[in-house]
Amino acid sequence: MSDTEEKKAKPRAFEGVRVVEFAALIAGPSCGKYLADHGADVIKVERYPLGDISRHSNKTNAPRSPMFVQHNAGKRSLCIDIKQPEGMAIVRELVAKADVVIEAFTPGVMARLGLGYEDLKALNPSIILCSISGFGQTGPNANRPGYAHISHSMTGWLGMQFLHRDPPETPRGPGIAIADTTTGLTAFGAVATALYRKAMTGEGEHIDIALFDSLFGSNDSSLQTYLINGEIDVWYHPVYATKDGYLTTLVGPDHRSWRNSCKAMGRAELADDPRFSDETKLSENRDTATEILGSWLATKTSEEAERMLTEHHVPSGIVQTVDKAVRQPQVQARGLTVTIEDPLLGQTELVNSAFRYANATSGVNGPAPTLGQHNDEILRDELGYDPDRVNALKTASVLREEQI
């Protein structure tokens, strides 16, 4: 059996789960995408008439937005005007048949639409509602708009990157909306937990996920250090210049790793130098050891240094540019990109799921939909509407489908 056939033979964990998604950009859609990767039927309800803002605001030179394509793969699109009674009636019918609803509005919006948790429970007592927002449903900032860059600033994350350095550096935005992507994973884990509990008890849930909370909680130790002893202690993983680029590795974290680094440098005797001869002394003289390692790395190309360190079992990695990062053999070996047939792009590669299982499968389950691509299919197959009724909704501008 080929790898492709084997993957097809393995089940997806959430096959049979129905999800209705009201979300745009990254945090909410990425949660829905992970569910789709695991086999859930995710119906993306898109705002009439333009749909998810990322369809239009994040295009590069491609005919489709890379952001939209990545975070909406494998979903079905329903573009509907929920401000019209007929549109809201359709949404309520879909919710009544769903297991999960994902929404990413400012707190209070869903309730004003008549789709708050209590409203959804009246339609579907065991519904799971996952509400994703900038600051959560409670607290003094709950009603503030929130995006990734706001969370980067307010959680101390940017401060850790720049303001606590010696000397401090002017903060600048990272090249990735880490608060959004972290929130998508957090929300996916919460929904999976709620689905398990629902399977055990039959009860639904209202999940409250915030970008601020997700990034705050994903800190490694700096915030906890301050809470314990009031000290600010931010440690920066070292990045060294090589002859042709940059590489990261450590002095340590234990003496064995330092001994192996010394062997890689061809200076095995340094491991027994009185300044570095055990973990305590190495820690006390870490700056000196770092200078020695950095001076050696400056004489090597990145590939030479990585090879020599790896041969001696020293963790290290080249700082890759985007073009090289996506073409590493490890990416191919792990299936981290997958080729699919996109309705506008043709054959194209997508970033794939990072989840791996022995007895199940996950991963991109089809292309991102065009706007309203599945209007007819959803209304016909899920709600039993006949063609005349669907056409009447189109005529009344309740539905919109993008022509390609």
C-alpha positions in Angstrom: 0.0 0.0 0.0 1.4 3.4 -1.0 1.7 6.3 1.5 -1.2 8.0 -0.2 -3.4 4.9 0.0 -2.4 4.3 3.6 -3.4 7.9 4.5 -6.7 7.5 2.8 -7.4 4.3 4.6 -6.8 5.8 8.0 -9.8 7.7 9.6 -9.8 11.4 10.5 -10.6 11.9 14.1 -13.5 14.4 13.6 -15.3 12.8 10.6 -19.0 13.4 11.1 -18.5 16.5 13.2 -20.2 19.6 11.8 -18.8 23.1 12.4 -20.3 26.4 11.5 -17.6 29.2 11.4 -18.2 32.9 11.7 -14.6 34.2 11.5 -12.1 36.1 9.4 -8.4 36.6 9.1 -6.3 34.1 11.1 -7.2 33.2 14.7 -10.8 31.9 14.2 -10.2 30.5 10.7 -7.1 28.6 11.8 -9.1 26.8 14.5 -11.6 25.8 11.9 -8.9 24.7 9.5 -7.4 22.4 12.1 -10.8 20.9 12.6 -11.2 20.4 8.8 -7.7 18.8 8.7 -9.1 16.3 11.2 -12.1 15.5 9.0 -14.8 17.9 10.3 -17.2 19.4 7.9 -16.6 23.1 8.3 -19.1 25.5 6.8 -17.6 29.0 6.7 -20.4 31.6 6.8 -19.0 34.6 5.0 -20.1 38.1 5.4 -22.2 39.4 2.4 -21.1 40.5 -0.1 -17.3 40.4 0.1 -16.6 37.5 2.5 -13.6 37.1 4.7 -11.5 40.3 4.6 -8.4 38.2 4.1 -9.6 37.2 0.7 -8.9 40.8 -0.5 -6.6 42.5 2.0 -3.7 40.1 1.9 -3.1 39.4 -1.7 0.4 39.5 -3.1 1.1 38.9 -6.7 -1.0 35.7 -6.7 -4.6 35.6 -7.8 -5.6 34.5 -4.3 -4.6 35.7 -0.9 -2.0 33.3 0.6 -3.4 34.0 4.1 -6.9 33.0 3.0 -5.7 29.9 1.1 -3.7 28.6 4.1 -6.2 29.1 6.9 -9.4 28.0 5.0 -8.3 24.9 3.2 -10.8 22.1 3.2 -13.8 24.2 4.2 -17.1 24.9 2.5 -18.2 28.5 1.9 -21.6 30.0 2.3 -21.8 33.7 1.5 -25.1 34.9 3.0 -26.7 38.2 4.1 -27.6 37.4 7.7 -29.1 40.9 8.1 -32.0 39.7 6.0 -34.5 37.5 7.8 -34.1 34.7 5.2 -30.4 34.7 5.7 -30.7 34.5 9.5 -33.2 31.7 9.2 -30.7 29.7 7.2 -28.0 30.2 9.7 -30.3 29.2 12.6 -31.2 26.0 10.6 -27.5 25.2 10.2 -26.7 25.8 13.8 -29.5 23.4 14.8 -27.7 20.7 13.0 -24.1 21.6 14.0 -21.8 20.3 16.8 -19.6 23.4 17.0 -19.9 27.1 16.2 -16.8 29.2 16.0 -17.2 33.0 16.2 -14.6 35.7 16.3 -16.6 38.9 16.9 -16.2 41.5 19.6 -18.0 40.2 22.7 -21.8 41.0 22.5 -22.1 41.0 18.7 -23.4 37.4 18.6 -26.0 38.1 21.3 -27.2 41.2 19.4 -27.6 39.1 16.3 -29.7 36.6 18.2 -26.9 34.0 18.1 -25.5 34.2 21.6 -24.9 31.1 23.6 -28.3 31.0 25.2 -29.9 31.5 21.7 -27.8 28.7 20.3 -28.7 26.4 23.2 -32.4 27.0 22.5 -31.8 25.7 19.0 -29.4 23.0 19.9 -29.0 22.1 23.6 -25.6 20.3 23.1 -24.0 23.0 20.9 -20.3 23.9 21.5 -19.7 27.6 21.0 -16.1 28.7 20.7 -15.9 32.5 21.1 -12.6 34.0 20.0 -11.8 37.6 20.7 -8.9 40.0 21.5 -9.3 40.1 25.2 -12.0 37.5 26.1 -15.6 37.9 27.2 -14.8 39.4 30.6 -12.4 41.9 32.1 -11.9 45.7 31.6 -10.6 45.2 28.1 -13.3 42.8 26.9 -15.0 45.3 24.6 -11.9 46.6 23.0 -10.9 45.5 19.5 -7.9 43.2 19.6 -5.5 41.9 17.0 -2.3 40.0 17.1 -0.1 43.1 17.3 -2.0 44.5 20.2 -1.5 41.2 22.1 2.2 41.2 21.2 2.5 44.6 22.8 0.3 44.3 25.9 1.4 40.8 27.1 5.0 41.9 27.5 6.0 39.7 24.5 7.5 42.6 22.5 9.0 44.0 25.6 10.8 40.7 26.2 12.1 40.7 22.7 13.5 44.2 22.8 13.0 46.4 25.9 14.8 44.1 28.3 17.9 43.7 26.2 21.1 45.3 27.2 21.0 47.9 25.8 17.2 48.1 25.1 16.2 48.1 21.4 13.4 49.9 19.7 10.5 47.4 19.5 9.5 46.2 16.1 6.8 43.9 14.9 7.7 40.2 14.3 7.3 38.7 10.9 4.5 36.4 12.0 1.2 37.1 13.8 2.2 34.7 16.6 -0.7 35.7 18.8 -3.2 34.7 16.1 -1.6 31.4 15.3 -1.2 30.5 19.0 -4.8 31.4 19.6 -5.9 29.1 16.7 -4.1 26.2 18.3 -5.4 27.1 21.7 -9.0 27.2 20.4 -8.5 23.9 18.5 -7.4 22.2 21.7 -10.3 23.6 23.6 -12.8 22.5 21.0 -11.3 19.0 20.9 -11.6 18.9 24.7 -15.3 20.0 24.6 -16.1 17.5 21.9 -14.6 14.7 24.1 -16.6 15.9 27.1 -19.8 16.1 24.9 -19.2 12.5 23.8 -18.9 11.5 27.4 -21.8 13.5 28.9 -23.9 14.9 26.1 -23.3 18.4 27.3 -22.3 21.4 25.2 -20.0 24.2 26.2 -19.3 27.9 25.7 -15.5 28.3 25.2 -14.0 31.7 25.8 -10.6 32.1 24.0 -8.7 35.4 23.9 -5.6 36.3 21.8 -4.3 38.1 24.9 -4.7 35.1 27.2 -3.3 32.6 24.6 -0.1 34.6 24.1 0.2 35.4 27.8 -0.1 31.8 28.8 2.4 30.6 26.2 5.3 32.4 27.8 8.1 30.1 28.9 9.3 31.5 32.2 9.9 35.2 32.3 6.5 36.2 33.5 6.5 33.4 36.1 9.9 34.5 37.3 8.6 38.0 38.0 5.5 36.6 39.7 7.7 34.5 42.1 10.5 37.0 43.0 9.7 40.3 41.3 12.8 40.0 39.1 12.9 40.6 35.4 14.9 37.8 33.9 14.7 37.4 30.1 17.1 35.0 28.5 17.8 35.2 24.8 18.8 32.2 22.8 22.2 33.1 21.2 22.5 33.6 17.4 26.0 33.6 16.0 27.4 35.1 12.8 29.1 32.6 10.5 31.1 33.3 7.4 28.0 33.4 5.3 25.0 33.8 7.6 23.8 33.0 11.0 23.4 29.9 13.2 22.0 29.2 16.6 23.4 26.8 19.2 24.0 26.9 23.0 26.9 26.7 25.4 25.3 23.9 27.4 22.6 23.5 28.6 24.6 20.9 30.4 28.3 20.1 30.6 28.1 17.1 28.3 26.8 19.4 25.5 29.7 21.8 26.2 32.2 19.0 26.0 30.7 17.9 22.7 31.0 21.5 21.4 34.6 21.6 22.4 35.2 18.4 20.4 33.4 19.9 17.4 35.8 22.9 17.6 38.8 20.6 17.8 39.5 21.9 21.3 38.5 19.0 23.5 40.8 20.2 26.3 38.6 23.2 26.8 36.0 21.0 28.5 38.5 20.4 31.4 39.7 24.0 31.5 39.3 25.2 35.2 36.9 27.9 34.0 34.5 25.3 32.4 35.3 22.0 34.0 31.8 21.4 35.5 28.3 22.8 35.1 28.6 25.3 37.9 31.9 26.7 36.6 30.5 26.7 33.0 27.5 28.7 34.2 29.7 31.2 36.0 31.8 31.7 32.9 29.2 31.3 30.3 29.9 34.6 28.6 33.6 33.6 28.1 32.6 30.2 26.7 30.1 31.9 24.4 32.8 34.2 23.1 35.0 31.2 22.3 32.2 29.4 20.5 31.2 32.5 18.6 34.8 33.2 17.5 35.1 29.6 16.1 31.7 29.8 14.3 32.8 33.1 12.6 35.5 31.1 10.8 33.0 28.5 9.4 30.2 28.6 6.9 26.8 27.9 8.3 26.6 24.5 6.7 30.1 23.6 7.9 29.3 24.6 11.4 26.0 22.8 11.5 27.5 19.6 10.1 30.4 19.6 12.6 28.2 20.4 15.6 25.5 17.9 14.6 28.2 15.2 14.1 29.0 15.7 17.8 25.4 15.7 18.9 25.3 19.4 19.6 21.9 20.9 18.9 22.3 23.6 16.3 20.4 25.1 13.4 21.0 27.5 10.5 18.9 30.7 10.4 17.1 30.0 7.2 15.5 32.6 4.9 11.9 31.9 3.8 12.9 30.5 0.4 15.3 28.0 1.9 13.1 27.2 4.9 10.2 25.8 2.7 12.6 23.7 0.6 14.4 21.8 3.4 14.5 18.0 3.1 13.0 17.8 6.6 9.9 19.7 5.3 9.4 17.2 2.5 10.1 14.2 4.7 7.5 15.3 7.3 4.9 16.2 4.7 4.7 19.8 5.9 3.6 21.0 2.5 1.1 19.2 0.3 0.1 19.7 -3.3 -3.6 20.3 -4.0 -5.7 21.4 -7.0 -6.9 24.9 -6.3 -9.8 26.3 -8.3 -7.9 29.5 -9.2 -4.2 28.6 -8.7 -4.3 25.1 -10.3 -1.8 22.8 -8.7 -0.2 24.5 -5.8 1.5 23.7 -2.5 -0.1 24.5 0.9 1.3 24.5 4.4 0.1 21.2 5.8 -1.1 20.0 9.3 1.7 19.5 11.9 -0.3 16.6 13.6 0.9 13.1 13.2 -0.8 9.9 14.4 -0.1 6.2 14.1 -3.8 5.1 13.6 -5.4 8.2 12.2 -4.7 10.9 9.6 -4.9 14.6 9.4 -3.8 17.2 7.0 -5.1 19.5 4.3 -8.4 18.1 3.1 -8.9 20.1 0.0 -8.5 23.7 -1.3 -9.8 26.8 0.3 -13.3 27.6 -1.2 -14.1 30.4 -3.5 -16.7 32.8 -2.1 -20.1 31.2 -1.9 -18.8 28.1 -3.7 -21.0 25.8 -1.7 -24.2 27.8 -1.4 -26.3 25.5 -3.5 -24.8 22.3 -2.1 -25.2 23.3 1.6 -28.8 24.5 1.2 -29.7 21.4 -0.9 -27.9 18.7 1.0 -27.9 20.0 4.6 -31.3 21.8 4.7 -33.3 20.2 1.9 -34.0 23.3 -0.1 -35.2 22.8 -3.7 -33.6 24.6 -6.7 -36.5 27.1 -6.9 -36.1 28.2 -3.3 -32.4 28.6 -3.7 -32.8 30.6 -6.9 -35.3 32.9 -5.1 -32.7 33.6 -2.4 -30.2 34.5 -5.1 -32.7 36.8 -6.7 -33.4 38.5 -3.4 -29.6 39.0 -2.9 -29.5 36.8 0.2 -26.8 34.7 -1.3 -23.7 35.6 -3.3 -21.4 33.3 -5.3 -18.1 34.5 -6.8 -17.8 33.6 -10.5 -14.5 32.1 -11.5 
